[in-house]
Amino acid sequence: MAIFEQQTVKKVVLDDTEPLSCVIENWRNVNGHTEFVIRVQRGPFSDKTWRVYKRYNDFYKLHTYFQTSGISLQLPPKKLIGNMDPEFITERQQGLQKYLNSILMNPILVSSLPARSFVDPANYCQPFGELALQHVSLALRGEVGWEVVGPLEEMGWRLRKHYYHIKCKSQPKDDLIGGWTDYGPDKYLDDKDMHALFKSLNQIQHPFIHSIELCLCTDTGGLVVRTNHKNGSLRDLLCGAKPRQSFLKKYGNPKGHKPLEVSQVALYGRQILEALKFLMDKGLPYGHLHTGNVIVENDRVKLLDIENGVLGVPSFYRPYFMQHRKINTLQAIDVYCFGHTLYEMTFGAPLHESVAENIPSCPALLKSLLESILSAEACKSGLPTIESLLSHKFFTSVTITLLPDDKAHLKIPNSTKEHLKVAVTQMEERLREEQKMVRSQKRLVKVQEMMSSEEEKKKQRHKLKHEQRQLAKEQMRQKSKSEKDDNGDRPDSVNSSTATSIGTATPPSMTGCKVPSPPPPPPPPPTMSNGNAAPPLPEMTKDRSALLGAICSFNKTSLRKTKVN
């Protein structure tokens, strides 16, 4: 390598909205402490898998951070004695798995830096704030009169976007906020076109788009400075939150929701659609509409962060529209995001699902409008266009009043505009490819579930047959035993009855059956005429018939007569 040659390292650009899944596979004992082995997977395929090892104290620190959100999370309690017992550790592992699942299912919690760095320390343990401050200072080096006053911590949900209090010497009384954003995975413009486009954005004018005070870009990201509004965004208004609080504290579990009046929903919705149509006609990709990017001032909305599309950062609702193959163009994305914004303005709370299965009670026209965008049928068959939404009856009755100074202006150089079209095509292609991967993974999971269900059915059938065979064997065994008992009891009863009849004067009592009376006892032994006893009778046998026969065949004439003295 030459002395002055620099080794270029390819930057790994991650999509921070890509879903993560975690499974606690096992636990192990390390130096007298228990470590849980967690398998983490990013996206739908298992090739992006790694393992992290966490102790209970790591979970406890994460839980302490999330307490500011006000969201109820069930962390297994501490235990000082017996915490190394295997049964207790297994029970704790199950509780920690439920705890992780509740975090990953919450879009606000999972987008926070502590949550991401907990499961993915290799990519999220960098000093993002310090690096961003260096980039901002470098970007402002060539701008005379501009300087950074200080950082504004955790104002937004993006991990790679940081806010700073900016001061301009020519505008000392203005409260300015600068937002630095790193380039995202959908950044396809080269540096030359990016500089030309940012120069155009610096001069954008539209009654429903927020003006830009300063717009700069470097090879790593972009800086956009705007005037701060004390009332905050539309989401702050709906949640009743203080604008300068952290994103987690403001929107984690807001105390109250304040829906807008139907007339306000119609007015603000119409103004948002006018701004979206303007951006679409100019060929500028947006896709980042949500209530946090809308400012309301004197019943007039102004869109924020219109530069996010060309910076290539993922949309807030990307995990939602990734599930619907028909939402595969930037216009469809804008319409889908508009549906979520309309829903939140109507009911005061965001929709935390990709579709609205049951829309709450609202005016019929508004309900039909929401169903045309957020219903499962609409997402499956295709969403309406921005033009068709503007012609909807809910918006046609709205009258927009424009001031003499209201102008719509955005001039993009022709060469940059052509490159921008190519970039939009590449963005849409990447979206379709990822949607295909999601669908293929869903099919794979469905096939695996079917196969597992078939295997389970086979196991159940085999188990049932085995149980039936065992039951049949048991019945045969019981039947055989019963027959054997019947055959064995009969001679025993006869012998017992015979012995009783011979050796006792009364037979045994048998309740419930008639027994023939026993024969009379044999007569006393005969005596001779001389008074001597008669010769002994033949010895009785066990056979009763022989005894009776001997008695009946006795001949008394054979006896000798004796003289009587």
C-alpha positions as CSV (number, residue, x, y, z in Angstrom):
1,M,0.0,0.0,0.0
2,A,1.3,3.4,-0.9
3,I,2.1,5.9,1.8
4,F,-0.7,8.3,1.1
5,E,-3.2,5.7,-0.1
6,Q,-6.2,5.4,2.2
7,Q,-8.1,2.2,2.7
8,T,-11.8,2.8,2.0
9,V,-14.2,0.9,4.2
10,K,-17.6,0.2,2.9
11,K,-20.2,1.7,5.3
12,V,-22.9,-0.8,6.4
13,V,-26.3,1.0,6.1
14,L,-29.0,-0.6,8.2
15,D,-32.7,-0.3,8.0
16,D,-33.6,0.6,11.6
17,T,-37.3,-0.3,11.0
18,E,-36.4,-3.9,10.1
19,P,-38.1,-6.1,12.6
20,L,-36.1,-8.0,15.2
21,S,-37.1,-11.3,16.9
22,C,-35.4,-12.7,20.0
23,V,-35.5,-16.2,21.6
24,I,-33.9,-17.0,24.9
25,E,-32.4,-20.4,24.0
26,N,-30.7,-21.4,27.2
27,W,-28.8,-20.2,30.3
28,R,-25.3,-20.9,31.6
29,N,-23.4,-20.3,34.8
30,V,-20.4,-18.0,34.4
31,N,-18.2,-17.1,37.4
32,G,-21.1,-17.7,39.8
33,H,-23.6,-15.6,37.7
34,T,-26.4,-16.7,35.4
35,E,-26.2,-15.6,31.7
36,F,-29.1,-16.1,29.4
37,V,-28.3,-17.0,25.8
38,I,-30.4,-15.0,23.4
39,R,-30.7,-15.7,19.7
40,V,-31.5,-12.5,17.7
41,Q,-32.7,-12.4,14.1
42,R,-33.1,-9.4,11.9
43,G,-35.7,-9.6,9.1
44,P,-37.5,-12.6,7.8
45,F,-34.6,-14.9,7.0
46,S,-32.3,-16.8,9.4
47,D,-29.0,-15.8,7.7
48,K,-29.1,-12.6,9.8
49,T,-28.8,-14.3,13.1
50,W,-26.5,-13.8,16.1
51,R,-26.4,-14.5,19.8
52,V,-26.0,-12.2,22.8
53,Y,-25.4,-13.1,26.5
54,K,-27.2,-11.1,29.1
55,R,-27.5,-11.2,32.9
56,Y,-30.6,-10.3,34.8
57,N,-29.0,-7.0,35.8
58,D,-28.8,-6.1,32.1
59,F,-32.6,-6.6,31.8
60,Y,-33.1,-4.6,35.0
61,K,-31.1,-1.6,33.6
62,L,-33.2,-1.7,30.4
63,H,-36.4,-1.8,32.5
64,T,-35.3,1.2,34.5
65,Y,-34.8,3.2,31.4
66,F,-38.3,2.3,30.1
67,Q,-40.0,3.4,33.3
68,T,-40.0,7.0,31.9
69,S,-42.4,5.9,29.1
70,G,-45.2,4.9,31.5
71,I,-45.8,1.7,29.6
72,S,-46.6,-1.3,31.9
73,L,-43.9,-3.9,31.5
74,Q,-43.8,-7.1,33.6
75,L,-40.1,-7.8,34.5
76,P,-39.6,-10.9,36.7
77,P,-38.7,-9.7,40.3
78,K,-35.4,-10.0,41.9
79,K,-34.4,-12.8,44.3
80,L,-31.5,-12.7,46.6
81,I,-31.6,-16.2,48.0
82,G,-32.0,-19.3,45.8
83,N,-31.4,-17.4,42.5
84,M,-29.1,-20.1,41.3
85,D,-31.6,-22.9,41.6
86,P,-32.2,-24.5,38.2
87,E,-36.0,-24.5,38.6
88,F,-36.0,-20.8,39.5
89,I,-33.7,-19.9,36.6
90,T,-35.9,-21.8,34.1
91,E,-39.0,-19.9,35.5
92,R,-37.1,-16.6,35.2
93,Q,-36.1,-17.4,31.7
94,Q,-39.8,-17.8,30.7
95,G,-40.6,-14.5,32.3
96,L,-37.8,-12.7,30.6
97,Q,-38.9,-14.1,27.2
98,K,-42.4,-12.6,27.7
99,Y,-40.7,-9.3,28.7
100,L,-38.6,-9.2,25.5
101,N,-41.7,-10.0,23.4
102,S,-43.6,-7.1,24.9
103,I,-40.7,-4.7,24.0
104,L,-40.3,-6.0,20.4
105,M,-44.1,-5.7,19.8
106,N,-44.2,-2.1,20.8
107,P,-43.1,0.2,17.9
108,I,-42.0,3.0,20.3
109,L,-39.9,0.8,22.6
110,V,-38.3,-1.2,19.9
111,S,-37.2,1.9,18.0
112,S,-35.3,3.3,21.0
113,L,-31.5,3.1,21.1
114,P,-31.3,1.2,24.5
115,A,-33.6,-1.5,23.1
116,R,-31.6,-1.8,19.9
117,S,-28.2,-1.8,21.6
118,F,-29.5,-4.4,24.1
119,V,-30.1,-7.0,21.3
120,D,-27.6,-5.7,18.7
121,P,-24.6,-4.3,20.4
122,A,-22.4,-4.7,17.4
123,N,-24.4,-2.1,15.4
124,Y,-26.0,0.1,18.0
125,C,-23.3,0.8,20.6
126,Q,-21.6,3.6,18.7
127,P,-21.6,7.1,20.0
128,F,-24.2,8.4,17.6
129,G,-24.6,11.7,19.2
130,E,-20.9,12.6,19.2
131,L,-20.5,11.5,15.6
132,A,-23.5,13.6,14.6
133,L,-22.2,16.7,16.3
134,Q,-18.9,16.3,14.5
135,H,-20.8,16.1,11.2
136,V,-22.9,19.2,12.0
137,S,-19.8,21.2,12.9
138,L,-18.1,20.1,9.7
139,A,-21.1,21.1,7.6
140,L,-21.4,24.5,9.2
141,R,-17.7,25.3,8.9
142,G,-18.2,26.9,5.5
143,E,-21.3,28.9,6.5
144,V,-20.6,32.3,8.0
145,G,-22.6,33.3,11.0
146,W,-24.0,29.8,11.8
147,E,-23.0,27.9,14.9
148,V,-24.3,25.0,17.2
149,V,-25.5,26.1,20.6
150,G,-26.2,22.7,22.1
151,P,-27.9,19.3,21.5
152,L,-31.6,18.6,22.1
153,E,-31.8,15.1,23.5
154,E,-34.2,12.4,22.2
155,M,-36.7,14.6,20.4
156,G,-37.5,12.1,17.7
157,W,-37.9,8.4,17.2
158,R,-35.0,7.9,14.7
159,L,-31.7,6.6,16.0
160,R,-29.7,8.3,13.4
161,K,-31.3,11.7,13.5
162,H,-30.2,14.3,16.1
163,Y,-31.5,17.7,16.9
164,Y,-29.5,20.8,17.9
165,H,-30.2,24.3,18.9
166,I,-28.7,26.5,16.1
167,K,-27.9,30.2,16.2
168,C,-27.6,32.5,13.3
169,K,-25.9,35.9,13.7
170,S,-28.2,37.5,11.1
171,Q,-31.3,36.2,12.9
172,P,-30.4,36.4,16.6
173,K,-34.0,36.5,17.8
174,D,-35.1,33.4,15.9
175,D,-35.4,30.1,17.7
176,L,-33.8,27.7,15.2
177,I,-33.6,23.9,15.4
178,G,-31.3,21.9,13.1
179,G,-31.8,18.2,12.4
180,W,-28.9,16.1,11.3
181,T,-29.8,12.8,9.5
182,D,-27.5,10.1,8.3
183,Y,-28.1,8.6,4.9
184,G,-30.3,5.6,4.8
185,P,-30.5,2.4,2.7
186,D,-32.6,4.1,0.0
187,K,-30.1,6.9,-0.8
188,Y,-29.4,6.5,-4.5
189,L,-28.3,10.0,-5.6
190,D,-24.6,10.7,-6.0
191,D,-23.0,13.6,-4.1
192,K,-23.3,16.0,-7.0
193,D,-27.1,15.5,-7.5
194,M,-27.6,15.6,-3.7
195,H,-26.0,19.0,-3.4
196,A,-28.0,20.3,-6.3
197,L,-31.2,19.0,-4.9
198,F,-30.5,20.4,-1.4
199,K,-29.9,23.8,-3.0
200,S,-33.3,23.6,-4.6
201,L,-34.9,22.5,-1.3
202,N,-33.4,25.5,0.4
203,Q,-35.7,27.7,-1.8
204,I,-38.9,25.7,-1.6
205,Q,-42.1,27.6,-1.1
206,H,-45.6,26.2,-0.5
207,P,-48.5,27.3,1.8
208,F,-48.6,23.9,3.4
209,I,-44.9,23.0,3.5
210,H,-42.7,24.3,6.2
211,S,-40.0,26.7,4.9
212,I,-36.3,25.8,5.3
213,E,-33.7,28.3,6.7
214,L,-30.6,26.3,5.9
215,C,-30.1,23.1,4.0
216,L,-26.7,21.4,3.7
217,C,-25.4,17.9,2.9
218,T,-22.1,16.1,3.1
219,D,-20.9,12.6,2.1
220,T,-22.5,11.1,5.3
221,G,-25.8,12.9,5.7
222,G,-27.8,16.2,5.6
223,L,-28.5,19.1,7.9
224,V,-31.7,21.1,7.7
225,V,-32.5,24.1,9.9
226,R,-36.0,25.3,10.5
227,T,-37.8,27.7,12.8
228,N,-39.0,26.1,16.1
229,H,-42.6,26.1,17.0
230,K,-43.4,26.3,20.7
231,N,-46.7,24.3,20.4
232,G,-44.9,21.4,18.8
233,S,-46.3,19.0,16.2
234,L,-49.8,17.8,15.5
235,R,-49.0,14.7,17.5
236,D,-48.0,16.8,20.5
237,L,-51.4,18.5,20.2
238,L,-53.3,15.2,20.0
239,C,-51.4,13.8,23.0
240,G,-51.3,17.0,25.1
241,A,-47.5,16.6,25.4
242,K,-44.8,19.1,25.9
243,P,-42.7,19.4,22.7
244,R,-39.3,19.5,24.4
245,Q,-39.8,16.2,26.3
246,S,-38.2,13.0,25.1
247,F,-40.0,11.0,22.5
248,L,-40.4,8.0,24.8
249,K,-41.9,10.1,27.6
250,K,-44.2,12.0,25.3
251,Y,-45.7,9.2,23.3
252,G,-45.0,6.0,25.3
253,N,-48.2,6.1,27.3
254,P,-49.8,9.6,26.9
255,K,-52.3,10.5,29.6
256,G,-54.9,11.8,27.3
257,H,-56.0,11.8,23.6
258,K,-57.7,14.8,22.1
259,P,-59.3,14.0,18.7
260,L,-60.0,16.9,16.4
261,E,-63.3,18.1,15.3
262,V,-64.6,16.7,12.0
263,S,-64.4,20.1,10.3
264,Q,-60.7,20.3,11.4
265,V,-60.0,16.8,10.1
266,A,-61.5,17.7,6.8
267,L,-59.6,21.0,6.6
268,Y,-56.2,19.6,7.7
269,G,-56.6,16.5,5.5
270,R,-57.3,18.6,2.4
271,Q,-54.3,20.8,3.1
272,I,-52.1,17.7,3.5
273,L,-53.3,16.3,0.2
274,E,-52.5,19.5,-1.6
275,A,-48.9,19.4,-0.2
276,L,-48.6,15.8,-1.2
277,K,-49.8,16.5,-4.7
278,F,-47.3,19.3,-5.1
279,L,-44.4,17.1,-4.1
280,M,-45.6,14.3,-6.4
281,D,-45.9,16.7,-9.4
282,K,-42.4,17.9,-8.8
283,G,-41.1,14.3,-8.6
284,L,-39.8,14.7,-5.1
285,P,-40.2,11.4,-3.1
286,Y,-41.7,11.8,0.4
287,G,-43.3,8.8,2.1
288,H,-42.7,10.2,5.6
289,L,-46.1,11.6,6.5
290,H,-47.3,11.2,10.1
291,T,-48.6,13.5,12.8
292,G,-45.1,14.1,14.2
293,N,-44.2,15.7,10.8
294,V,-47.1,18.1,10.7
295,I,-47.1,21.6,12.3
296,V,-50.4,23.4,12.8
297,E,-50.4,27.2,12.9
298,N,-53.5,29.3,12.6
299,D,-55.5,26.4,11.2
300,R,-52.9,25.8,8.5
301,V,-50.8,22.7,8.4
302,K,-47.2,22.6,7.3
303,L,-45.3,19.4,6.4
304,L,-41.9,18.7,7.9
305,D,-38.9,16.6,6.9
306,I,-39.6,16.6,3.1
307,E,-35.9,15.9,2.7
308,N,-36.2,12.4,4.2
309,G,-37.1,10.8,1.0
310,V,-33.9,11.7,-0.9
311,L,-31.9,11.0,2.2
312,G,-33.0,7.4,1.9
313,V,-34.2,6.9,5.5
314,P,-37.0,4.3,6.1
315,S,-40.5,5.4,6.7
316,F,-42.2,5.3,10.1
317,Y,-44.9,3.0,8.7
318,R,-42.6,0.8,6.7
319,P,-43.1,-2.3,8.9
320,Y,-46.8,-1.9,8.2
321,F,-47.0,-1.4,4.4
322,M,-44.3,-4.1,3.9
323,Q,-47.0,-6.6,4.5
324,H,-49.2,-5.4,1.5
325,R,-47.9,-6.1,-2.0
326,K,-50.2,-3.5,-3.6
327,I,-48.5,-0.7,-1.7
328,N,-45.4,-0.7,-3.9
329,T,-45.1,2.8,-5.2
330,L,-44.2,6.1,-3.5
331,Q,-47.7,7.5,-4.2
332,A,-49.3,4.5,-2.6
333,I,-47.0,4.9,0.4
334,D,-48.1,8.6,0.7
335,V,-51.7,7.6,0.5
336,Y,-51.3,4.9,3.1
337,C,-49.4,7.2,5.5
338,F,-52.2,9.8,4.9
339,G,-54.8,7.2,6.0
340,H,-52.9,6.6,9.3
341,T,-52.6,10.4,9.8
342,L,-56.4,10.8,9.1
343,Y,-57.2,8.0,11.6
344,E,-55.1,9.6,14.3
345,M,-56.6,13.0,13.8
346,T,-60.1,11.5,13.9
347,F,-59.8,9.4,17.1
348,G,-56.9,11.0,18.9
349,A,-54.8,7.8,19.1
350,P,-52.7,6.1,16.4
351,L,-53.6,2.9,14.7
352,H,-51.1,0.2,15.9
353,E,-52.1,-2.3,13.1
354,S,-51.4,-2.4,9.4
355,V,-55.1,-2.4,8.7
356,A,-58.2,-1.2,10.5
357,E,-60.5,-4.2,11.0
358,N,-63.2,-2.3,12.9
359,I,-63.3,1.5,12.5
360,P,-64.9,3.2,15.5
361,S,-68.1,5.3,15.1
362,C,-67.6,8.4,13.0
363,P,-69.5,10.3,10.2
364,A,-70.4,8.1,7.3
365,L,-68.3,10.0,4.7
366,L,-65.2,10.0,7.0
367,K,-65.7,6.3,7.7
368,S,-65.9,5.4,4.0
369,L,-62.8,7.5,3.4
370,L,-60.9,5.6,6.1
371,E,-62.1,2.2,4.8
372,S,-60.9,3.1,1.3
373,I,-57.4,3.4,2.6
374,L,-57.0,1.3,5.8
375,S,-59.3,-1.7,5.3
376,A,-57.9,-5.1,4.5
377,E,-59.8,-5.1,1.2
378,A,-58.3,-1.8,0.1
379,C,-54.8,-2.8,1.0
380,K,-55.3,-6.0,-0.9
381,S,-56.9,-4.6,-4.0
382,G,-55.1,-1.2,-4.2
383,L,-55.3,2.2,-2.7
384,P,-56.9,5.3,-4.2
385,T,-54.7,8.0,-5.8
386,I,-54.1,11.5,-4.4
387,E,-56.3,12.9,-7.1
388,S,-59.2,10.7,-6.3
389,L,-58.9,11.5,-2.6
390,L,-59.0,15.3,-3.4
391,S,-62.3,14.7,-5.3
392,H,-63.8,12.7,-2.4
393,K,-67.0,14.3,-1.0
394,F,-65.5,14.7,2.4
395,F,-62.9,17.1,1.1
396,T,-64.7,18.8,-1.8
397,S,-66.8,20.9,0.7
398,V,-63.7,22.3,2.3
399,T,-62.8,25.9,1.2
400,I,-59.1,26.8,1.3
401,T,-58.2,30.4,1.7
402,L,-54.9,31.5,0.3
403,L,-53.0,34.7,1.1
404,P,-51.5,37.0,-1.5
405,D,-48.0,35.9,-0.4
406,D,-48.8,32.2,-0.7
407,K,-46.7,30.7,-3.5
408,A,-45.8,27.2,-4.7
409,H,-42.3,27.0,-5.9
410,L,-39.7,24.3,-6.3
411,K,-37.3,24.3,-9.2
412,I,-35.1,21.2,-9.7
413,P,-32.4,21.1,-12.4
414,N,-33.4,18.9,-15.3
415,S,-30.4,16.6,-15.0
416,T,-31.0,16.2,-11.3
417,K,-34.7,15.5,-12.0
418,E,-33.8,12.7,-14.4
419,H,-31.5,11.1,-11.8
420,L,-34.2,11.6,-9.2
421,K,-36.6,9.5,-11.3
422,V,-34.1,6.7,-11.5
423,A,-33.6,6.9,-7.7
424,V,-37.4,6.7,-7.2
425,T,-37.5,3.6,-9.4
426,Q,-34.7,2.0,-7.4
427,M,-36.5,2.8,-4.1
428,E,-39.6,1.1,-5.4
429,E,-37.7,-1.9,-6.7
430,R,-36.0,-2.4,-3.3
431,L,-39.5,-2.2,-1.7
432,R,-40.9,-4.8,-4.0
433,E,-37.9,-7.2,-3.4
434,E,-38.3,-7.0,0.3
435,Q,-42.1,-7.5,0.0
436,K,-41.4,-10.6,-2.0
437,M,-39.0,-11.9,0.7
438,V,-41.7,-11.2,3.3
439,R,-44.3,-13.1,1.3
440,S,-42.0,-16.0,0.7
441,Q,-41.2,-16.2,4.4
442,K,-44.9,-16.2,5.2
443,R,-45.4,-19.0,2.8
444,L,-42.5,-20.9,4.3
445,V,-43.9,-20.4,7.8
446,K,-47.3,-21.5,6.7
447,V,-45.9,-24.7,5.0
448,Q,-44.0,-25.5,8.2
449,E,-47.1,-25.0,10.3
450,M,-49.0,-27.3,8.0
451,M,-46.3,-29.9,8.1
452,S,-46.0,-29.6,11.8
453,S,-49.8,-29.9,12.1
454,E,-49.8,-33.0,9.9
455,E,-47.1,-34.5,12.0
456,E,-49.0,-33.6,15.1
457,K,-52.1,-35.2,13.6
458,K,-50.2,-38.3,12.8
459,K,-48.8,-38.4,16.3
460,Q,-52.3,-38.0,17.7
461,R,-53.7,-40.8,15.5
462,H,-50.8,-43.1,16.5
463,K,-51.3,-42.2,20.1
464,L,-55.1,-42.9,19.8
465,K,-54.5,-46.3,18.1
466,H,-51.9,-47.2,20.8
467,E,-54.4,-46.2,23.5
468,Q,-57.1,-48.3,21.8
469,R,-54.9,-51.3,21.6
470,Q,-53.9,-51.0,25.2
471,L,-57.6,-50.6,26.2
472,A,-58.5,-53.7,24.2
473,K,-55.7,-55.7,25.8
474,E,-56.8,-54.5,29.2
475,Q,-60.4,-55.6,28.5
476,M,-59.2,-59.0,27.3
477,R,-57.1,-59.4,30.4
478,Q,-60.1,-58.4,32.7
479,K,-62.4,-60.8,30.8
480,S,-59.9,-63.7,31.1
481,K,-59.4,-63.0,34.8
482,S,-63.2,-63.0,35.3
483,E,-63.6,-66.3,33.6
484,K,-60.8,-67.8,35.5
485,D,-62.2,-66.6,38.8
486,D,-65.7,-68.0,37.9
487,N,-64.2,-71.4,37.1
488,G,-62.0,-71.5,40.2
489,D,-64.8,-70.5,42.6
490,R,-67.2,-73.3,41.7
491,P,-65.3,-76.3,43.1
492,D,-64.3,-74.4,46.2
493,S,-67.9,-73.7,47.0
494,V,-68.9,-77.4,46.5
495,N,-66.1,-78.6,48.8
496,S,-66.9,-76.1,51.4
497,S,-70.6,-77.0,51.4
498,T,-69.8,-80.8,51.6
499,A,-67.4,-80.3,54.5
500,T,-69.9,-78.2,56.3
501,S,-72.7,-80.7,55.8
502,I,-70.6,-83.5,57.1
503,G,-68.8,-81.9,59.9
504,T,-71.4,-79.5,61.3
505,A,-75.0,-79.8,62.2
506,T,-76.1,-76.7,60.3
507,P,-75.0,-75.6,56.8
508,P,-73.5,-72.1,56.3
509,S,-76.0,-69.3,55.8
510,M,-76.5,-68.1,52.2
511,T,-78.5,-65.0,51.8
512,G,-80.7,-64.5,48.9
513,C,-80.9,-68.1,47.6
514,K,-82.7,-71.3,48.6
515,V,-80.6,-74.1,49.8
516,P,-82.1,-77.7,50.2
517,S,-82.3,-78.8,53.8
518,P,-79.5,-81.2,54.8
519,P,-80.2,-84.9,55.3
520,P,-80.9,-86.0,58.9
521,P,-77.9,-87.0,61.0
522,P,-77.0,-90.7,61.0
523,P,-78.6,-92.8,63.8
524,P,-76.5,-93.7,66.8
525,P,-74.4,-96.8,66.5
526,P,-76.4,-100.0,67.4
527,T,-75.8,-102.0,70.5
528,M,-75.7,-105.8,71.0
529,S,-78.2,-107.7,73.1
530,N,-75.7,-108.1,75.8
531,G,-75.3,-104.4,75.9
532,N,-71.9,-104.4,74.2
533,A,-71.4,-102.0,71.4
534,A,-71.9,-103.2,68.0
535,P,-68.9,-103.8,65.9
536,P,-67.6,-100.6,64.4
537,L,-69.2,-99.5,61.2
538,P,-67.1,-99.3,58.2
539,E,-65.0,-96.3,58.1
540,M,-66.8,-93.4,56.4
541,T,-65.4,-92.2,53.2
542,K,-65.5,-88.8,51.8
543,D,-68.1,-90.0,49.4
544,R,-71.5,-89.5,50.9
545,S,-73.2,-92.0,48.7
546,A,-71.0,-94.9,50.0
547,L,-72.0,-94.1,53.5
548,L,-75.7,-94.1,52.7
549,G,-75.3,-97.3,50.8
550,A,-73.7,-99.0,53.8
551,I,-76.5,-97.9,56.1
552,C,-79.2,-99.1,53.7
553,S,-77.6,-102.5,53.2
554,F,-77.3,-103.3,56.9
555,N,-78.9,-106.6,57.8
556,K,-79.9,-106.9,61.4
557,T,-80.6,-110.7,61.2
558,S,-76.9,-111.3,61.1
559,L,-76.7,-110.2,64.6
560,R,-76.3,-112.9,67.3
561,K,-78.9,-113.2,70.0
562,T,-77.8,-112.8,73.5
563,K,-79.2,-114.3,76.7
564,V,-80.8,-112.0,79.1
565,N,-79.9,-112.8,82.7
